[in-house]
């Protein structure tokens, strides 16, 4: 059996705060333009003062060629996401002519460019080369300014650290995308597998109906001459069985049934088999009760889905809450519309509760609900599952008796 602690699509769970997104995620172009302007202004107007202080430099003191270099490096940051390698080249080329002078203030722009290469560049070769080039410029500038070796080393470390942080964030984002793709593929595989299983079961149901039609038609032919009334009754039964078979076929069409060894051939279970299922679960230690308020006959496909949903739900209660868990299975007709409701509730106070985390009880991981929901959807119904406010778990399926498959 599958695990009920799945996180399938549309499973209601407690709402959690959405992940915070900063301005660089929400408004990337505006944020990059603001960053480019801020870095340009910092490089243009800020300079080092005695005592490791910062002083404001009058704009008229900046030579025009240097101002053009600052403008090119600052403007290039606007394209740091789309062309990060080119932005880094522009930043390094703009910084190189100013080394050893009081205008060598483009280090901050180079740091941002290195981070952008690590975060947004597809080609991994340019990052290390950019770090080496930046470290070389830092070393040259430090030697020309007679900066102690420790400060030069720290500057090289900052340059490499900026690229490394960007690269780590990119790898983490790529792994997150890969995990989402794998989860989507796994969910699709579970859905396909469940649809295949359902198709096989429906095939057996239809085959049973057709076999009944064949037997009844043969009996009608044999007694037609001696007992016309009996033959008429047999043919009426054939007509009814044929209608039921056609009704089941409407739910079988479109569901692929490849060869599988999941289950052997045989009669498929229905509502009459639920008491035996309940007894088996009780023998396993589950405290379960059954309330069946459905007395009218149901289509075979609906009975089969009800049985499988209850079977899966009880198995998961036993697995994740353990023996001694009080569980209720309720079957009843819908108050609105021609359908039935299947409800499985447990109090979550079994012997194994302490080994199950709250996150798992809320539906993290596994794929059991995916299969149960697929059964309900194929009948045109719905299935909801989630934790109960007072503890435990609730699963509710609404199944139309005459619904169309989806």
C-alpha positions in Angstrom: 0.0 0.0 0.0 1.0 3.6 -0.5 1.8 6.2 2.1 -1.0 8.6 3.0 1.4 11.3 4.0 1.6 12.5 0.4 1.6 16.1 -0.7 -0.6 15.7 -3.7 -2.0 18.5 -5.8 -4.9 20.3 -4.2 -4.5 18.6 -0.8 -5.6 21.1 1.8 -3.0 21.7 4.5 -2.5 24.5 7.0 -1.6 27.7 5.3 2.0 28.8 5.9 3.6 32.1 5.2 4.8 32.5 1.6 8.6 32.9 1.1 9.8 36.4 1.3 10.9 37.9 -2.1 13.1 40.9 -2.1 13.1 43.7 -4.7 15.8 41.9 -6.8 13.2 39.1 -7.3 10.0 41.0 -7.5 11.3 43.9 -9.6 14.6 42.7 -11.2 15.0 45.4 -13.8 14.2 48.3 -11.5 16.4 46.9 -8.8 19.3 46.4 -11.2 18.9 50.0 -12.5 18.9 51.3 -9.0 22.0 49.2 -8.1 23.8 50.4 -11.2 23.1 54.0 -10.4 24.1 53.6 -6.7 27.4 51.9 -7.6 28.2 54.6 -10.2 27.6 57.4 -7.7 29.7 55.6 -5.0 32.6 55.1 -7.4 32.4 58.7 -8.6 31.9 60.7 -5.4 33.5 58.6 -2.7 37.2 58.3 -2.1 39.5 57.2 0.6 40.6 59.8 3.2 43.4 59.6 5.7 42.8 57.1 8.6 40.7 54.7 6.4 37.9 57.2 6.3 35.7 58.0 3.3 35.4 61.5 1.8 33.1 63.0 -0.8 34.9 64.0 -3.9 33.6 67.0 -6.0 32.4 65.9 -9.4 34.5 68.6 -11.0 37.6 67.0 -9.7 37.0 63.8 -11.7 38.6 64.0 -15.2 36.4 63.4 -18.1 38.1 60.1 -19.2 37.7 58.7 -15.7 34.1 59.8 -15.6 33.5 57.9 -18.8 35.1 54.8 -17.4 32.9 55.1 -14.3 29.8 55.6 -16.4 30.6 52.5 -18.6 31.2 50.3 -15.6 28.1 51.5 -13.8 25.8 51.3 -16.8 27.0 47.7 -17.5 25.6 46.5 -14.2 22.1 46.9 -15.6 22.7 43.9 -17.8 24.4 41.8 -15.1 21.7 39.1 -15.3 21.5 38.7 -19.1 25.2 39.1 -19.9 27.1 38.7 -16.7 30.4 37.7 -18.4 30.4 40.8 -20.6 29.6 43.0 -17.6 32.6 41.6 -15.7 34.9 42.3 -18.7 33.7 45.9 -18.9 34.1 46.3 -15.1 37.7 44.9 -15.2 38.6 46.9 -18.3 37.3 50.1 -16.7 39.1 49.5 -13.5 42.5 48.7 -14.9 43.5 52.2 -16.2 42.8 53.8 -12.8 45.0 51.4 -10.8 47.5 53.2 -8.5 45.6 56.5 -8.6 43.0 58.1 -6.3 40.3 57.2 -8.8 40.8 53.4 -8.3 37.3 53.1 -6.8 35.7 50.5 -9.1 36.3 47.6 -6.8 32.7 47.5 -5.6 31.4 47.3 -9.2 33.8 44.4 -9.8 32.6 42.6 -6.7 29.0 42.9 -7.9 30.0 41.7 -11.4 31.8 38.6 -10.0 28.8 37.7 -7.9 26.6 38.1 -11.0 28.9 35.8 -13.0 28.6 33.1 -10.3 24.8 33.6 -10.0 23.7 34.0 -13.6 26.5 32.8 -16.0 25.9 29.4 -17.7 29.5 28.8 -18.6 31.4 27.8 -15.5 34.8 28.6 -17.0 34.6 32.4 -16.9 34.0 32.6 -13.2 37.5 31.3 -12.0 39.1 33.3 -14.8 37.3 36.4 -13.7 38.4 35.8 -10.1 42.0 35.4 -11.1 41.9 38.7 -13.2 40.2 40.6 -10.3 42.8 39.3 -7.8 45.6 40.4 -10.1 44.2 43.9 -10.3 43.7 44.0 -6.6 47.3 43.0 -6.1 48.6 45.5 -8.6 46.6 48.3 -7.1 47.7 47.4 -3.6 51.4 47.3 -4.6 51.1 50.7 -6.3 49.5 52.2 -3.1 52.0 50.4 -0.8 49.2 48.5 0.9 50.2 45.8 3.4 50.1 42.3 2.1 47.4 41.2 4.5 45.0 43.8 3.1 45.8 42.7 -0.4 45.1 39.1 0.5 41.8 40.2 2.1 40.8 42.0 -1.0 41.5 38.9 -3.1 39.5 36.8 -0.7 36.5 39.2 -1.0 36.7 39.0 -4.8 36.7 35.2 -4.8 34.0 35.1 -2.1 31.6 37.2 -4.1 31.9 34.8 -7.1 31.6 31.7 -4.8 28.5 33.0 -3.1 26.8 33.7 -6.4 27.8 30.2 -7.7 26.4 28.5 -4.6 23.1 30.3 -4.9 22.9 29.3 -8.5 23.6 25.6 -7.7 21.0 25.6 -4.9 18.4 27.1 -7.3 19.2 24.5 -9.9 18.8 21.7 -7.4 15.5 23.1 -6.2 14.2 23.2 -9.8 15.4 19.6 -10.3 13.7 18.5 -7.1 10.4 20.0 -8.3 10.7 18.3 -11.7 11.4 15.0 -10.0 8.5 15.4 -7.7 6.2 16.3 -10.7 7.5 13.3 -12.6 7.0 11.0 -9.6 3.4 12.3 -9.1 2.7 11.7 -12.8 4.1 8.2 -12.5 1.9 7.4 -9.5 -1.2 8.8 -11.4 -0.4 6.8 -14.5 0.2 3.6 -12.4 -3.1 4.1 -10.6 -5.0 4.8 -13.8 -3.6 1.6 -15.3 -4.6 -0.4 -12.2 -8.1 1.1 -12.3 -8.4 0.3 -16.0 -7.5 -3.3 -15.4 -10.1 -3.6 -12.6 -12.7 -2.0 -14.8 -11.8 -4.3 -17.6 -12.5 -7.3 -15.3 -15.8 -5.7 -14.3 -16.9 -5.3 -17.9 -15.7 -8.8 -18.7 -17.9 -10.2 -15.9 -20.9 -8.4 -17.2 -20.4 -9.7 -20.7 -19.9 -13.2 -19.4 -23.3 -12.9 -17.6 -24.9 -11.7 -20.8 -23.5 -14.7 -22.7 -24.8 -17.2 -20.1 -28.2 -15.6 -19.9 -28.6 -15.4 -23.7 -27.7 -19.1 -24.0 -30.3 -20.0 -21.3 -33.0 -17.9 -23.1 -32.2 -19.7 -26.4 -32.6 -23.1 -24.8 -35.9 -22.4 -23.1 -37.5 -20.2 -25.8 -39.6 -22.9 -27.3 -40.9 -24.4 -24.1 -41.0 -21.4 -21.7 -41.4 -18.1 -23.6 -42.0 -16.2 -20.4 -38.7 -17.5 -18.9 -36.9 -16.7 -22.1 -38.3 -13.1 -22.0 -37.1 -12.7 -18.4 -33.6 -14.0 -19.4 -33.4 -11.5 -22.3 -34.5 -8.7 -19.9 -31.6 -9.6 -17.7 -29.3 -9.6 -20.7 -30.5 -6.2 -21.6 -29.9 -4.9 -18.1 -26.4 -6.4 -18.0 -25.6 -4.9 -21.4 -26.6 -1.5 -20.2 -24.4 -1.9 -17.1 -21.5 -3.1 -19.3 -21.8 -0.1 -21.6 -22.0 2.2 -18.6 -18.7 0.7 -17.2 -17.1 1.0 -20.7 -17.7 4.8 -20.7 -15.4 4.9 -17.7 -12.9 2.6 -19.2 -12.4 4.5 -22.5 -9.3 6.7 -22.6 -7.6 4.8 -19.8 -4.6 2.8 -21.1 -4.3 -0.7 -19.9 -0.9 -2.1 -20.6 0.1 -5.6 -19.5 0.8 -5.7 -15.8 1.2 -8.3 -13.1 -0.1 -6.1 -10.3 -3.1 -8.3 -9.5 -4.4 -11.6 -10.7 -7.8 -12.1 -12.4 -10.8 -12.6 -10.2 -14.0 -10.9 -8.9 -13.4 -7.3 -7.8 -14.3 -6.3 -4.3 -17.3 -4.1 -3.4 -19.3 -2.8 -0.5 -20.2 -6.4 0.6 -16.5 -7.0 1.2 -16.0 -4.1 3.5 -17.0 -5.9 6.7 -14.4 -8.6 6.0 -11.8 -5.8 5.4 -12.8 -4.1 8.7 -12.3 -7.5 10.4 -8.9 -7.9 9.0 -7.8 -4.5 10.1 -9.2 -5.1 13.6 -7.1 -8.3 13.8 -4.0 -6.0 13.0 -4.9 -4.0 16.1 -6.8 -1.0 14.8 -9.9 0.1 16.7 -12.1 0.7 13.7 -15.9 1.0 13.3 -18.0 1.0 10.2 -21.2 3.0 9.6 -22.8 2.1 6.3 -25.9 4.1 5.5 -25.9 3.1 1.8 -28.7 0.6 1.0 -29.4 1.2 -2.7 -27.3 -0.8 -5.2 -24.3 1.1 -6.7 -22.5 0.7 -10.0 -19.6 -1.8 -9.8 -17.0 0.8 -10.5 -18.3 3.0 -7.6 -18.3 0.1 -5.2 -14.8 -0.9 -6.3 -13.5 2.6 -5.8 -15.1 2.9 -2.4 -13.5 -0.4 -1.3 -10.0 0.7 -2.5 -10.2 4.1 -0.9 -11.3 2.7 2.4 -8.6 0.0 2.2 -5.9 2.5 1.4 -7.0 4.9 4.1 -7.1 2.2 6.8 -3.7 0.9 5.8 -2.2 4.3 6.2 -3.9 4.8 9.6 -2.4 1.6 10.8 1.0 2.5 9.3 1.3 6.0 10.5 -0.7 6.1 13.7 -0.2 2.5 14.7 -2.4 0.0 16.6 -5.0 1.2 19.1 -5.9 4.2 17.0 -9.6 4.9 17.1 -10.9 5.1 13.5 -14.3 5.6 12.0 -15.4 4.7 8.5 -18.6 6.4 7.4 -20.5 5.7 4.2 -23.6 7.8 3.4 -25.6 9.4 0.6 -24.9 13.0 -0.3 -27.5 15.4 0.9 -27.2 17.4 -2.4 -27.0 15.5 -5.6 -27.0 11.8 -6.5 -23.7 10.7 -5.0 -22.2 9.2 -1.9 -19.6 10.3 0.7 -16.8 8.2 2.0 -15.2 9.5 5.2 -12.4 8.0 7.2 -11.4 9.7 10.5 -8.9 8.8 13.1 -7.8 10.4 16.4 -4.1 10.0 15.8 -3.6 8.5 19.3 -2.2 5.2 18.4 0.9 3.4 19.7 3.1 4.7 16.8 2.1 8.3 17.0 5.2 9.5 18.7 7.3 8.3 15.8 5.4 10.3 13.2 6.3 14.0 12.9 3.7 16.7 12.7 4.9 17.6 9.2 4.4 14.0 8.1 0.9 13.9 9.6 0.2 17.1 7.6 1.0 15.4 4.3 4.6 15.7 3.5 6.1 13.0 1.3 4.6 9.7 0.0 2.0 9.2 -2.7 -1.0 7.4 -1.2 -3.4 10.4 -1.6 -2.4 10.8 -5.2 -3.8 7.3 -6.1 -6.9 7.7 -4.0 -7.6 11.1 -5.6 -7.1 9.7 -9.0 -9.8 7.1 -8.4 -12.2 9.8 -7.3 -11.4 12.0 -10.3 -12.0 9.2 -12.7 -15.5 8.9 -11.4 -16.1 12.6 -11.6 -15.8 13.1 -7.9 -13.4 14.8 -5.4 -11.2 13.7 -2.5 -9.9 15.9 0.3 -7.4 14.9 3.0 -5.7 16.7 5.8 -5.1 16.9 9.6 -8.1 17.4 12.0 -8.1 20.5 14.2 -8.1 18.4 17.4 -5.5 15.9 16.2 -5.7 13.0 13.9 -6.4 12.8 10.2 -9.5 13.1 8.0 -10.1 11.8 4.5 -13.3 12.6 2.6 -14.3 11.4 -0.8 -17.4 12.5 -2.7 -18.3 10.1 -5.5 -21.2 10.6 -7.9 -23.2 7.5 -8.6 -23.8 8.4 -12.3 -21.0 10.9 -12.9 -18.8 11.2 -16.0 -15.1 10.4 -15.8 -12.6 13.2 -16.0 
